[in-house]
Amino acid sequence: MSWAVEEWKEGLSPRVLQKILELESQVDKLKKERQQRQFQLESLEAALQKQKQKVENEKNEAATLKRENQSLMELCDNLEKAKQKISHDLQIKESQVNIQSGQLNSSKKDIERLEQELKR
């Protein structure tokens, strides 16, 4: 079949044949270059997609961490409020213990006084 492709070149001058050979060589060279560039383009597109996926994953992870951080901040706030309430309750109970302790001491003194009066 290649003889049919070459048949149209019969009868052309050597100079024209040389130019045709140069042009065919240039076409082959350009085809190879085009294939290489196409491969490079596909490789770059694949790398770009990979980077886009990586960015998307990072965004998702950042959003997850942000939600988790917000949840932990709310938990800390709730724990701080509970701590403050417990601290307040403790102060009240300590105050009550001090009052009752004072009453106990007062009662002891009254008992001692009454015992002294009874002895007399």
Phi and psi restraints in degrees (range 20) as a CNS / XPLOR table:
assign (resid 1 and name C) (resid 2 and name N)
       (resid 2 and name CA) (resid 2 and name C) 1.0 -63.6 20.0 2
assign (resid 2 and name N) (resid 2 and name CA)
       (resid 2 and name C) (resid 3 and name N) 1.0 -26.0 20.0 2
assign (resid 2 and name C) (resid 3 and name N)
       (resid 3 and name CA) (resid 3 and name C) 1.0 -66.1 20.0 2
assign (resid 3 and name N) (resid 3 and name CA)
       (resid 3 and name C) (resid 4 and name N) 1.0 -31.2 20.0 2
assign (resid 3 and name C) (resid 4 and name N)
       (resid 4 and name CA) (resid 4 and name C) 1.0 -71.4 20.0 2
assign (resid 4 and name N) (resid 4 and name CA)
       (resid 4 and name C) (resid 5 and name N) 1.0 -34.1 20.0 2
assign (resid 4 and name C) (resid 5 and name N)
       (resid 5 and name CA) (resid 5 and name C) 1.0 -68.7 20.0 2
assign (resid 5 and name N) (resid 5 and name CA)
       (resid 5 and name C) (resid 6 and name N) 1.0 -35.7 20.0 2
assign (resid 5 and name C) (resid 6 and name N)
       (resid 6 and name CA) (resid 6 and name C) 1.0 -83.6 20.0 2
assign (resid 6 and name N) (resid 6 and name CA)
       (resid 6 and name C) (resid 7 and name N) 1.0 -14.5 20.0 2
assign (resid 6 and name C) (resid 7 and name N)
       (resid 7 and name CA) (resid 7 and name C) 1.0 -60.1 20.0 2
assign (resid 7 and name N) (resid 7 and name CA)
       (resid 7 and name C) (resid 8 and name N) 1.0 -35.0 20.0 2
assign (resid 7 and name C) (resid 8 and name N)
       (resid 8 and name CA) (resid 8 and name C) 1.0 -66.6 20.0 2
assign (resid 8 and name N) (resid 8 and name CA)
       (resid 8 and name C) (resid 9 and name N) 1.0 -16.6 20.0 2
assign (resid 8 and name C) (resid 9 and name N)
       (resid 9 and name CA) (resid 9 and name C) 1.0 -84.6 20.0 2
assign (resid 9 and name N) (resid 9 and name CA)
       (resid 9 and name C) (resid 10 and name N) 1.0 -11.0 20.0 2
assign (resid 9 and name C) (resid 10 and name N)
       (resid 10 and name CA) (resid 10 and name C) 1.0 -62.7 20.0 2
assign (resid 10 and name N) (resid 10 and name CA)
       (resid 10 and name C) (resid 11 and name N) 1.0 137.2 20.0 2
assign (resid 10 and name C) (resid 11 and name N)
       (resid 11 and name CA) (resid 11 and name C) 1.0 87.1 20.0 2
assign (resid 11 and name N) (resid 11 and name CA)
       (resid 11 and name C) (resid 12 and name N) 1.0 1.0 20.0 2
assign (resid 11 and name C) (resid 12 and name N)
       (resid 12 and name CA) (resid 12 and name C) 1.0 -85.6 20.0 2
assign (resid 12 and name N) (resid 12 and name CA)
       (resid 12 and name C) (resid 13 and name N) 1.0 153.4 20.0 2
assign (resid 12 and name C) (resid 13 and name N)
       (resid 13 and name CA) (resid 13 and name C) 1.0 -69.2 20.0 2
assign (resid 13 and name N) (resid 13 and name CA)
       (resid 13 and name C) (resid 14 and name N) 1.0 153.9 20.0 2
assign (resid 13 and name C) (resid 14 and name N)
       (resid 14 and name CA) (resid 14 and name C) 1.0 -57.1 20.0 2
assign (resid 14 and name N) (resid 14 and name CA)
       (resid 14 and name C) (resid 15 and name N) 1.0 -35.9 20.0 2
assign (resid 14 and name C) (resid 15 and name N)
       (resid 15 and name CA) (resid 15 and name C) 1.0 -64.5 20.0 2
assign (resid 15 and name N) (resid 15 and name CA)
       (resid 15 and name C) (resid 16 and name N) 1.0 -43.0 20.0 2
assign (resid 15 and name C) (resid 16 and name N)
       (resid 16 and name CA) (resid 16 and name C) 1.0 -67.0 20.0 2
assign (resid 16 and name N) (resid 16 and name CA)
       (resid 16 and name C) (resid 17 and name N) 1.0 -42.2 20.0 2
assign (resid 16 and name C) (resid 17 and name N)
       (resid 17 and name CA) (resid 17 and name C) 1.0 -60.6 20.0 2
assign (resid 17 and name N) (resid 17 and name CA)
       (resid 17 and name C) (resid 18 and name N) 1.0 -40.8 20.0 2
assign (resid 17 and name C) (resid 18 and name N)
       (resid 18 and name CA) (resid 18 and name C) 1.0 -62.9 20.0 2
assign (resid 18 and name N) (resid 18 and name CA)
       (resid 18 and name C) (resid 19 and name N) 1.0 -42.4 20.0 2
assign (resid 18 and name C) (resid 19 and name N)
       (resid 19 and name CA) (resid 19 and name C) 1.0 -65.0 20.0 2
assign (resid 19 and name N) (resid 19 and name CA)
       (resid 19 and name C) (resid 20 and name N) 1.0 -40.0 20.0 2
assign (resid 19 and name C) (resid 20 and name N)
       (resid 20 and name CA) (resid 20 and name C) 1.0 -62.4 20.0 2
assign (resid 20 and name N) (resid 20 and name CA)
       (resid 20 and name C) (resid 21 and name N) 1.0 -44.0 20.0 2
assign (resid 20 and name C) (resid 21 and name N)
       (resid 21 and name CA) (resid 21 and name C) 1.0 -60.2 20.0 2
assign (resid 21 and name N) (resid 21 and name CA)
       (resid 21 and name C) (resid 22 and name N) 1.0 -43.1 20.0 2
assign (resid 21 and name C) (resid 22 and name N)
       (resid 22 and name CA) (resid 22 and name C) 1.0 -62.5 20.0 2
assign (resid 22 and name N) (resid 22 and name CA)
       (resid 22 and name C) (resid 23 and name N) 1.0 -43.7 20.0 2
assign (resid 22 and name C) (resid 23 and name N)
       (resid 23 and name CA) (resid 23 and name C) 1.0 -66.2 20.0 2
assign (resid 23 and name N) (resid 23 and name CA)
       (resid 23 and name C) (resid 24 and name N) 1.0 -41.9 20.0 2
assign (resid 23 and name C) (resid 24 and name N)
       (resid 24 and name CA) (resid 24 and name C) 1.0 -63.5 20.0 2
assign (resid 24 and name N) (resid 24 and name CA)
       (resid 24 and name C) (resid 25 and name N) 1.0 -40.8 20.0 2
assign (resid 24 and name C) (resid 25 and name N)
       (resid 25 and name CA) (resid 25 and name C) 1.0 -62.8 20.0 2
assign (resid 25 and name N) (resid 25 and name CA)
       (resid 25 and name C) (resid 26 and name N) 1.0 -42.3 20.0 2
assign (resid 25 and name C) (resid 26 and name N)
       (resid 26 and name CA) (resid 26 and name C) 1.0 -65.0 20.0 2
assign (resid 26 and name N) (resid 26 and name CA)
       (resid 26 and name C) (resid 27 and name N) 1.0 -39.3 20.0 2
assign (resid 26 and name C) (resid 27 and name N)
       (resid 27 and name CA) (resid 27 and name C) 1.0 -62.2 20.0 2
assign (resid 27 and name N) (resid 27 and name CA)
       (resid 27 and name C) (resid 28 and name N) 1.0 -45.9 20.0 2
assign (resid 27 and name C) (resid 28 and name N)
       (resid 28 and name CA) (resid 28 and name C) 1.0 -60.3 20.0 2
assign (resid 28 and name N) (resid 28 and name CA)
       (resid 28 and name C) (resid 29 and name N) 1.0 -43.8 20.0 2
assign (resid 28 and name C) (resid 29 and name N)
       (resid 29 and name CA) (resid 29 and name C) 1.0 -61.7 20.0 2
assign (resid 29 and name N) (resid 29 and name CA)
       (resid 29 and name C) (resid 30 and name N) 1.0 -43.9 20.0 2
assign (resid 29 and name C) (resid 30 and name N)
       (resid 30 and name CA) (resid 30 and name C) 1.0 -66.6 20.0 2
assign (resid 30 and name N) (resid 30 and name CA)
       (resid 30 and name C) (resid 31 and name N) 1.0 -35.8 20.0 2
assign (resid 30 and name C) (resid 31 and name N)
       (resid 31 and name CA) (resid 31 and name C) 1.0 -63.8 20.0 2
assign (resid 31 and name N) (resid 31 and name CA)
       (resid 31 and name C) (resid 32 and name N) 1.0 -44.1 20.0 2
assign (resid 31 and name C) (resid 32 and name N)
       (resid 32 and name CA) (resid 32 and name C) 1.0 -63.5 20.0 2
assign (resid 32 and name N) (resid 32 and name CA)
       (resid 32 and name C) (resid 33 and name N) 1.0 -42.7 20.0 2
assign (resid 32 and name C) (resid 33 and name N)
       (resid 33 and name CA) (resid 33 and name C) 1.0 -62.8 20.0 2
assign (resid 33 and name N) (resid 33 and name CA)
       (resid 33 and name C) (resid 34 and name N) 1.0 -41.0 20.0 2
assign (resid 33 and name C) (resid 34 and name N)
       (resid 34 and name CA) (resid 34 and name C) 1.0 -61.9 20.0 2
assign (resid 34 and name N) (resid 34 and name CA)
       (resid 34 and name C) (resid 35 and name N) 1.0 -42.6 20.0 2
assign (resid 34 and name C) (resid 35 and name N)
       (resid 35 and name CA) (resid 35 and name C) 1.0 -61.8 20.0 2
assign (resid 35 and name N) (resid 35 and name CA)
       (resid 35 and name C) (resid 36 and name N) 1.0 -42.8 20.0 2
assign (resid 35 and name C) (resid 36 and name N)
       (resid 36 and name CA) (resid 36 and name C) 1.0 -62.7 20.0 2
assign (resid 36 and name N) (resid 36 and name CA)
       (resid 36 and name C) (resid 37 and name N) 1.0 -44.1 20.0 2
assign (resid 36 and name C) (resid 37 and name N)
       (resid 37 and name CA) (resid 37 and name C) 1.0 -67.2 20.0 2
assign (resid 37 and name N) (resid 37 and name CA)
       (resid 37 and name C) (resid 38 and name N) 1.0 -36.6 20.0 2
assign (resid 37 and name C) (resid 38 and name N)
       (resid 38 and name CA) (resid 38 and name C) 1.0 -63.0 20.0 2
assign (resid 38 and name N) (resid 38 and name CA)
       (resid 38 and name C) (resid 39 and name N) 1.0 -43.4 20.0 2
assign (resid 38 and name C) (resid 39 and name N)
       (resid 39 and name CA) (resid 39 and name C) 1.0 -62.4 20.0 2
assign (resid 39 and name N) (resid 39 and name CA)
       (resid 39 and name C) (resid 40 and name N) 1.0 -43.5 20.0 2
assign (resid 39 and name C) (resid 40 and name N)
       (resid 40 and name CA) (resid 40 and name C) 1.0 -61.3 20.0 2
assign (resid 40 and name N) (resid 40 and name CA)
       (resid 40 and name C) (resid 41 and name N) 1.0 -43.0 20.0 2
assign (resid 40 and name C) (resid 41 and name N)
       (resid 41 and name CA) (resid 41 and name C) 1.0 -61.3 20.0 2
assign (resid 41 and name N) (resid 41 and name CA)
       (resid 41 and name C) (resid 42 and name N) 1.0 -46.4 20.0 2
assign (resid 41 and name C) (resid 42 and name N)
       (resid 42 and name CA) (resid 42 and name C) 1.0 -63.4 20.0 2
assign (resid 42 and name N) (resid 42 and name CA)
       (resid 42 and name C) (resid 43 and name N) 1.0 -39.2 20.0 2
assign (resid 42 and name C) (resid 43 and name N)
       (resid 43 and name CA) (resid 43 and name C) 1.0 -64.0 20.0 2
assign (resid 43 and name N) (resid 43 and name CA)
       (resid 43 and name C) (resid 44 and name N) 1.0 -43.7 20.0 2
assign (resid 43 and name C) (resid 44 and name N)
       (resid 44 and name CA) (resid 44 and name C) 1.0 -65.6 20.0 2
assign (resid 44 and name N) (resid 44 and name CA)
       (resid 44 and name C) (resid 45 and name N) 1.0 -39.5 20.0 2
assign (resid 44 and name C) (resid 45 and name N)
       (resid 45 and name CA) (resid 45 and name C) 1.0 -63.8 20.0 2
assign (resid 45 and name N) (resid 45 and name CA)
       (resid 45 and name C) (resid 46 and name N) 1.0 -40.1 20.0 2
assign (resid 45 and name C) (resid 46 and name N)
       (resid 46 and name CA) (resid 46 and name C) 1.0 -64.6 20.0 2
assign (resid 46 and name N) (resid 46 and name CA)
       (resid 46 and name C) (resid 47 and name N) 1.0 -42.5 20.0 2
assign (resid 46 and name C) (resid 47 and name N)
       (resid 47 and name CA) (resid 47 and name C) 1.0 -64.2 20.0 2
assign (resid 47 and name N) (resid 47 and name CA)
       (resid 47 and name C) (resid 48 and name N) 1.0 -39.5 20.0 2
assign (resid 47 and name C) (resid 48 and name N)
       (resid 48 and name CA) (resid 48 and name C) 1.0 -62.4 20.0 2
assign (resid 48 and name N) (resid 48 and name CA)
       (resid 48 and name C) (resid 49 and name N) 1.0 -45.6 20.0 2
assign (resid 48 and name C) (resid 49 and name N)
       (resid 49 and name CA) (resid 49 and name C) 1.0 -61.0 20.0 2
assign (resid 49 and name N) (resid 49 and name CA)
       (resid 49 and name C) (resid 50 and name N) 1.0 -40.3 20.0 2
assign (resid 49 and name C) (resid 50 and name N)
       (resid 50 and name CA) (resid 50 and name C) 1.0 -62.9 20.0 2
assign (resid 50 and name N) (resid 50 and name CA)
       (resid 50 and name C) (resid 51 and name N) 1.0 -43.0 20.0 2
assign (resid 50 and name C) (resid 51 and name N)
       (resid 51 and name CA) (resid 51 and name C) 1.0 -66.8 20.0 2
assign (resid 51 and name N) (resid 51 and name CA)
       (resid 51 and name C) (resid 52 and name N) 1.0 -39.4 20.0 2
assign (resid 51 and name C) (resid 52 and name N)
       (resid 52 and name CA) (resid 52 and name C) 1.0 -61.8 20.0 2
assign (resid 52 and name N) (resid 52 and name CA)
       (resid 52 and name C) (resid 53 and name N) 1.0 -42.5 20.0 2
assign (resid 52 and name C) (resid 53 and name N)
       (resid 53 and name CA) (resid 53 and name C) 1.0 -63.5 20.0 2
assign (resid 53 and name N) (resid 53 and name CA)
       (resid 53 and name C) (resid 54 and name N) 1.0 -41.1 20.0 2
assign (resid 53 and name C) (resid 54 and name N)
       (resid 54 and name CA) (resid 54 and name C) 1.0 -62.8 20.0 2
assign (resid 54 and name N) (resid 54 and name CA)
       (resid 54 and name C) (resid 55 and name N) 1.0 -44.1 20.0 2
assign (resid 54 and name C) (resid 55 and name N)
       (resid 55 and name CA) (resid 55 and name C) 1.0 -61.9 20.0 2
assign (resid 55 and name N) (resid 55 and name CA)
       (resid 55 and name C) (resid 56 and name N) 1.0 -43.8 20.0 2
assign (resid 55 and name C) (resid 56 and name N)
       (resid 56 and name CA) (resid 56 and name C) 1.0 -61.7 20.0 2
assign (resid 56 and name N) (resid 56 and name CA)
       (resid 56 and name C) (resid 57 and name N) 1.0 -43.2 20.0 2
assign (resid 56 and name C) (resid 57 and name N)
       (resid 57 and name CA) (resid 57 and name C) 1.0 -62.2 20.0 2
assign (resid 57 and name N) (resid 57 and name CA)
       (resid 57 and name C) (resid 58 and name N) 1.0 -41.6 20.0 2
assign (resid 57 and name C) (resid 58 and name N)
       (resid 58 and name CA) (resid 58 and name C) 1.0 -64.5 20.0 2
assign (resid 58 and name N) (resid 58 and name CA)
       (resid 58 and name C) (resid 59 and name N) 1.0 -40.4 20.0 2
assign (resid 58 and name C) (resid 59 and name N)
       (resid 59 and name CA) (resid 59 and name C) 1.0 -62.3 20.0 2
assign (resid 59 and name N) (resid 59 and name CA)
       (resid 59 and name C) (resid 60 and name N) 1.0 -44.0 20.0 2
assign (resid 59 and name C) (resid 60 and name N)
       (resid 60 and name CA) (resid 60 and name C) 1.0 -62.9 20.0 2
assign (resid 60 and name N) (resid 60 and name CA)
       (resid 60 and name C) (resid 61 and name N) 1.0 -42.5 20.0 2
assign (resid 60 and name C) (resid 61 and name N)
       (resid 61 and name CA) (resid 61 and name C) 1.0 -65.1 20.0 2
assign (resid 61 and name N) (resid 61 and name CA)
       (resid 61 and name C) (resid 62 and name N) 1.0 -40.8 20.0 2
assign (resid 61 and name C) (resid 62 and name N)
       (resid 62 and name CA) (resid 62 and name C) 1.0 -62.7 20.0 2
assign (resid 62 and name N) (resid 62 and name CA)
       (resid 62 and name C) (resid 63 and name N) 1.0 -41.6 20.0 2
assign (resid 62 and name C) (resid 63 and name N)
       (resid 63 and name CA) (resid 63 and name C) 1.0 -64.8 20.0 2
assign (resid 63 and name N) (resid 63 and name CA)
       (resid 63 and name C) (resid 64 and name N) 1.0 -40.9 20.0 2
assign (resid 63 and name C) (resid 64 and name N)
       (resid 64 and name CA) (resid 64 and name C) 1.0 -63.2 20.0 2
assign (resid 64 and name N) (resid 64 and name CA)
       (resid 64 and name C) (resid 65 and name N) 1.0 -44.5 20.0 2
assign (resid 64 and name C) (resid 65 and name N)
       (resid 65 and name CA) (resid 65 and name C) 1.0 -65.4 20.0 2
assign (resid 65 and name N) (resid 65 and name CA)
       (resid 65 and name C) (resid 66 and name N) 1.0 -36.1 20.0 2
assign (resid 65 and name C) (resid 66 and name N)
       (resid 66 and name CA) (resid 66 and name C) 1.0 -65.1 20.0 2
assign (resid 66 and name N) (resid 66 and name CA)
       (resid 66 and name C) (resid 67 and name N) 1.0 -43.2 20.0 2
assign (resid 66 and name C) (resid 67 and name N)
       (resid 67 and name CA) (resid 67 and name C) 1.0 -63.9 20.0 2
assign (resid 67 and name N) (resid 67 and name CA)
       (resid 67 and name C) (resid 68 and name N) 1.0 -43.0 20.0 2
assign (resid 67 and name C) (resid 68 and name N)
       (resid 68 and name CA) (resid 68 and name C) 1.0 -63.4 20.0 2
assign (resid 68 and name N) (resid 68 and name CA)
       (resid 68 and name C) (resid 69 and name N) 1.0 -41.7 20.0 2
assign (resid 68 and name C) (resid 69 and name N)
       (resid 69 and name CA) (resid 69 and name C) 1.0 -61.9 20.0 2
assign (resid 69 and name N) (resid 69 and name CA)
       (resid 69 and name C) (resid 70 and name N) 1.0 -43.9 20.0 2
assign (resid 69 and name C) (resid 70 and name N)
       (resid 70 and name CA) (resid 70 and name C) 1.0 -61.3 20.0 2
assign (resid 70 and name N) (resid 70 and name CA)
       (resid 70 and name C) (resid 71 and name N) 1.0 -43.1 20.0 2
assign (resid 70 and name C) (resid 71 and name N)
       (resid 71 and name CA) (resid 71 and name C) 1.0 -62.5 20.0 2
assign (resid 71 and name N) (resid 71 and name CA)
       (resid 71 and name C) (resid 72 and name N) 1.0 -43.0 20.0 2
assign (resid 71 and name C) (resid 72 and name N)
       (resid 72 and name CA) (resid 72 and name C) 1.0 -66.5 20.0 2
assign (resid 72 and name N) (resid 72 and name CA)
       (resid 72 and name C) (resid 73 and name N) 1.0 -36.2 20.0 2
assign (resid 72 and name C) (resid 73 and name N)
       (resid 73 and name CA) (resid 73 and name C) 1.0 -64.9 20.0 2
assign (resid 73 and name N) (resid 73 and name CA)
       (resid 73 and name C) (resid 74 and name N) 1.0 -41.6 20.0 2
assign (resid 73 and name C) (resid 74 and name N)
       (resid 74 and name CA) (resid 74 and name C) 1.0 -64.2 20.0 2
assign (resid 74 and name N) (resid 74 and name CA)
       (resid 74 and name C) (resid 75 and name N) 1.0 -41.3 20.0 2
assign (resid 74 and name C) (resid 75 and name N)
       (resid 75 and name CA) (resid 75 and name C) 1.0 -61.9 20.0 2
assign (resid 75 and name N) (resid 75 and name CA)
       (resid 75 and name C) (resid 76 and name N) 1.0 -43.3 20.0 2
assign (resid 75 and name C) (resid 76 and name N)
       (resid 76 and name CA) (resid 76 and name C) 1.0 -62.0 20.0 2
assign (resid 76 and name N) (resid 76 and name CA)
       (resid 76 and name C) (resid 77 and name N) 1.0 -42.5 20.0 2
assign (resid 76 and name C) (resid 77 and name N)
       (resid 77 and name CA) (resid 77 and name C) 1.0 -60.4 20.0 2
assign (resid 77 and name N) (resid 77 and name CA)
       (resid 77 and name C) (resid 78 and name N) 1.0 -45.0 20.0 2
assign (resid 77 and name C) (resid 78 and name N)
       (resid 78 and name CA) (resid 78 and name C) 1.0 -63.3 20.0 2
assign (resid 78 and name N) (resid 78 and name CA)
       (resid 78 and name C) (resid 79 and name N) 1.0 -41.1 20.0 2
assign (resid 78 and name C) (resid 79 and name N)
       (resid 79 and name CA) (resid 79 and name C) 1.0 -65.4 20.0 2
assign (resid 79 and name N) (resid 79 and name CA)
       (resid 79 and name C) (resid 80 and name N) 1.0 -38.6 20.0 2
assign (resid 79 and name C) (resid 80 and name N)
       (resid 80 and name CA) (resid 80 and name C) 1.0 -64.0 20.0 2
assign (resid 80 and name N) (resid 80 and name CA)
       (resid 80 and name C) (resid 81 and name N) 1.0 -43.0 20.0 2
assign (resid 80 and name C) (resid 81 and name N)
       (resid 81 and name CA) (resid 81 and name C) 1.0 -62.6 20.0 2
assign (resid 81 and name N) (resid 81 and name CA)
       (resid 81 and name C) (resid 82 and name N) 1.0 -42.9 20.0 2
assign (resid 81 and name C) (resid 82 and name N)
       (resid 82 and name CA) (resid 82 and name C) 1.0 -63.1 20.0 2
assign (resid 82 and name N) (resid 82 and name CA)
       (resid 82 and name C) (resid 83 and name N) 1.0 -41.3 20.0 2
assign (resid 82 and name C) (resid 83 and name N)
       (resid 83 and name CA) (resid 83 and name C) 1.0 -61.1 20.0 2
assign (resid 83 and name N) (resid 83 and name CA)
       (resid 83 and name C) (resid 84 and name N) 1.0 -44.9 20.0 2
assign (resid 83 and name C) (resid 84 and name N)
       (resid 84 and name CA) (resid 84 and name C) 1.0 -62.5 20.0 2
assign (resid 84 and name N) (resid 84 and name CA)
       (resid 84 and name C) (resid 85 and name N) 1.0 -40.8 20.0 2
assign (resid 84 and name C) (resid 85 and name N)
       (resid 85 and name CA) (resid 85 and name C) 1.0 -64.9 20.0 2
assign (resid 85 and name N) (resid 85 and name CA)
       (resid 85 and name C) (resid 86 and name N) 1.0 -45.0 20.0 2
assign (resid 85 and name C) (resid 86 and name N)
       (resid 86 and name CA) (resid 86 and name C) 1.0 -63.5 20.0 2
assign (resid 86 and name N) (resid 86 and name CA)
       (resid 86 and name C) (resid 87 and name N) 1.0 -41.1 20.0 2
assign (resid 86 and name C) (resid 87 and name N)
       (resid 87 and name CA) (resid 87 and name C) 1.0 -62.4 20.0 2
assign (resid 87 and name N) (resid 87 and name CA)
       (resid 87 and name C) (resid 88 and name N) 1.0 -42.6 20.0 2
assign (resid 87 and name C) (resid 88 and name N)
       (resid 88 and name CA) (resid 88 and name C) 1.0 -63.4 20.0 2
assign (resid 88 and name N) (resid 88 and name CA)
       (resid 88 and name C) (resid 89 and name N) 1.0 -45.1 20.0 2
assign (resid 88 and name C) (resid 89 and name N)
       (resid 89 and name CA) (resid 89 and name C) 1.0 -60.9 20.0 2
assign (resid 89 and name N) (resid 89 and name CA)
       (resid 89 and name C) (resid 90 and name N) 1.0 -39.9 20.0 2
assign (resid 89 and name C) (resid 90 and name N)
       (resid 90 and name CA) (resid 90 and name C) 1.0 -63.3 20.0 2
assign (resid 90 and name N) (resid 90 and name CA)
       (resid 90 and name C) (resid 91 and name N) 1.0 -43.0 20.0 2
assign (resid 90 and name C) (resid 91 and name N)
       (resid 91 and name CA) (resid 91 and name C) 1.0 -60.8 20.0 2
assign (resid 91 and name N) (resid 91 and name CA)
       (resid 91 and name C) (resid 92 and name N) 1.0 -42.4 20.0 2
assign (resid 91 and name C) (resid 92 and name N)
       (resid 92 and name CA) (resid 92 and name C) 1.0 -62.4 20.0 2
assign (resid 92 and name N) (resid 92 and name CA)
       (resid 92 and name C) (resid 93 and name N) 1.0 -45.6 20.0 2
assign (resid 92 and name C) (resid 93 and name N)
       (resid 93 and name CA) (resid 93 and name C) 1.0 -65.6 20.0 2
assign (resid 93 and name N) (resid 93 and name CA)
       (resid 93 and name C) (resid 94 and name N) 1.0 -39.2 20.0 2
assign (resid 93 and name C) (resid 94 and name N)
       (resid 94 and name CA) (resid 94 and name C) 1.0 -63.0 20.0 2
assign (resid 94 and name N) (resid 94 and name CA)
       (resid 94 and name C) (resid 95 and name N) 1.0 -40.7 20.0 2
assign (resid 94 and name C) (resid 95 and name N)
       (resid 95 and name CA) (resid 95 and name C) 1.0 -62.0 20.0 2
assign (resid 95 and name N) (resid 95 and name CA)
       (resid 95 and name C) (resid 96 and name N) 1.0 -43.9 20.0 2
assign (resid 95 and name C) (resid 96 and name N)
       (resid 96 and name CA) (resid 96 and name C) 1.0 -63.7 20.0 2
assign (resid 96 and name N) (resid 96 and name CA)
       (resid 96 and name C) (resid 97 and name N) 1.0 -41.6 20.0 2
assign (resid 96 and name C) (resid 97 and name N)
       (resid 97 and name CA) (resid 97 and name C) 1.0 -61.6 20.0 2
assign (resid 97 and name N) (resid 97 and name CA)
       (resid 97 and name C) (resid 98 and name N) 1.0 -43.0 20.0 2
assign (resid 97 and name C) (resid 98 and name N)
       (resid 98 and name CA) (resid 98 and name C) 1.0 -62.6 20.0 2
assign (resid 98 and name N) (resid 98 and name CA)
       (resid 98 and name C) (resid 99 and name N) 1.0 -42.1 20.0 2
assign (resid 98 and name C) (resid 99 and name N)
       (resid 99 and name CA) (resid 99 and name C) 1.0 -62.0 20.0 2
assign (resid 99 and name N) (resid 99 and name CA)
       (resid 99 and name C) (resid 100 and name N) 1.0 -48.0 20.0 2
assign (resid 99 and name C) (resid 100 and name N)
       (resid 100 and name CA) (resid 100 and name C) 1.0 -66.1 20.0 2
assign (resid 100 and name N) (resid 100 and name CA)
       (resid 100 and name C) (resid 101 and name N) 1.0 -35.8 20.0 2
assign (resid 100 and name C) (resid 101 and name N)
       (resid 101 and name CA) (resid 101 and name C) 1.0 -63.9 20.0 2
assign (resid 101 and name N) (resid 101 and name CA)
       (resid 101 and name C) (resid 102 and name N) 1.0 -41.8 20.0 2
assign (resid 101 and name C) (resid 102 and name N)
       (resid 102 and name CA) (resid 102 and name C) 1.0 -62.7 20.0 2
assign (resid 102 and name N) (resid 102 and name CA)
       (resid 102 and name C) (resid 103 and name N) 1.0 -42.7 20.0 2
assign (resid 102 and name C) (resid 103 and name N)
       (resid 103 and name CA) (resid 103 and name C) 1.0 -63.6 20.0 2
assign (resid 103 and name N) (resid 103 and name CA)
       (resid 103 and name C) (resid 104 and name N) 1.0 -40.5 20.0 2
assign (resid 103 and name C) (resid 104 and name N)
       (resid 104 and name CA) (resid 104 and name C) 1.0 -61.7 20.0 2
assign (resid 104 and name N) (resid 104 and name CA)
       (resid 104 and name C) (resid 105 and name N) 1.0 -46.3 20.0 2
assign (resid 104 and name C) (resid 105 and name N)
       (resid 105 and name CA) (resid 105 and name C) 1.0 -61.6 20.0 2
assign (resid 105 and name N) (resid 105 and name CA)
       (resid 105 and name C) (resid 106 and name N) 1.0 -42.2 20.0 2
assign (resid 105 and name C) (resid 106 and name N)
       (resid 106 and name CA) (resid 106 and name C) 1.0 -62.7 20.0 2
assign (resid 106 and name N) (resid 106 and name CA)
       (resid 106 and name C) (resid 107 and name N) 1.0 -43.0 20.0 2
assign (resid 106 and name C) (resid 107 and name N)
       (resid 107 and name CA) (resid 107 and name C) 1.0 -64.7 20.0 2
assign (resid 107 and name N) (resid 107 and name CA)
       (resid 107 and name C) (resid 108 and name N) 1.0 -40.2 20.0 2
assign (resid 107 and name C) (resid 108 and name N)
       (resid 108 and name CA) (resid 108 and name C) 1.0 -60.7 20.0 2
assign (resid 108 and name N) (resid 108 and name CA)
       (resid 108 and name C) (resid 109 and name N) 1.0 -43.1 20.0 2
assign (resid 108 and name C) (resid 109 and name N)
       (resid 109 and name CA) (resid 109 and name C) 1.0 -64.1 20.0 2
assign (resid 109 and name N) (resid 109 and name CA)
       (resid 109 and name C) (resid 110 and name N) 1.0 -40.9 20.0 2
assign (resid 109 and name C) (resid 110 and name N)
       (resid 110 and name CA) (resid 110 and name C) 1.0 -62.1 20.0 2
assign (resid 110 and name N) (resid 110 and name CA)
       (resid 110 and name C) (resid 111 and name N) 1.0 -42.2 20.0 2
assign (resid 110 and name C) (resid 111 and name N)
       (resid 111 and name CA) (resid 111 and name C) 1.0 -63.8 20.0 2
assign (resid 111 and name N) (resid 111 and name CA)
       (resid 111 and name C) (resid 112 and name N) 1.0 -45.3 20.0 2
assign (resid 111 and name C) (resid 112 and name N)
       (resid 112 and name CA) (resid 112 and name C) 1.0 -60.6 20.0 2
assign (resid 112 and name N) (resid 112 and name CA)
       (resid 112 and name C) (resid 113 and name N) 1.0 -44.0 20.0 2
assign (resid 112 and name C) (resid 113 and name N)
       (resid 113 and name CA) (resid 113 and name C) 1.0 -61.5 20.0 2
assign (resid 113 and name N) (resid 113 and name CA)
       (resid 113 and name C) (resid 114 and name N) 1.0 -44.4 20.0 2
assign (resid 113 and name C) (resid 114 and name N)
       (resid 114 and name CA) (resid 114 and name C) 1.0 -67.0 20.0 2
assign (resid 114 and name N) (resid 114 and name CA)
       (resid 114 and name C) (resid 115 and name N) 1.0 -38.1 20.0 2
assign (resid 114 and name C) (resid 115 and name N)
       (resid 115 and name CA) (resid 115 and name C) 1.0 -63.9 20.0 2
assign (resid 115 and name N) (resid 115 and name CA)
       (resid 115 and name C) (resid 116 and name N) 1.0 -38.8 20.0 2
assign (resid 115 and name C) (resid 116 and name N)
       (resid 116 and name CA) (resid 116 and name C) 1.0 -64.9 20.0 2
assign (resid 116 and name N) (resid 116 and name CA)
       (resid 116 and name C) (resid 117 and name N) 1.0 -39.6 20.0 2
assign (resid 116 and name C) (resid 117 and name N)
       (resid 117 and name CA) (resid 117 and name C) 1.0 -66.7 20.0 2
assign (resid 117 and name N) (resid 117 and name CA)
       (resid 117 and name C) (resid 118 and name N) 1.0 -39.0 20.0 2
assign (resid 117 and name C) (resid 118 and name N)
       (resid 118 and name CA) (resid 118 and name C) 1.0 -65.2 20.0 2
assign (resid 118 and name N) (resid 118 and name CA)
       (resid 118 and name C) (resid 119 and name N) 1.0 -38.8 20.0 2
assign (resid 118 and name C) (resid 119 and name N)
       (resid 119 and name CA) (resid 119 and name C) 1.0 -64.3 20.0 2
assign (resid 119 and name N) (resid 119 and name CA)
       (resid 119 and name C) (resid 120 and name N) 1.0 -30.0 20.0 2
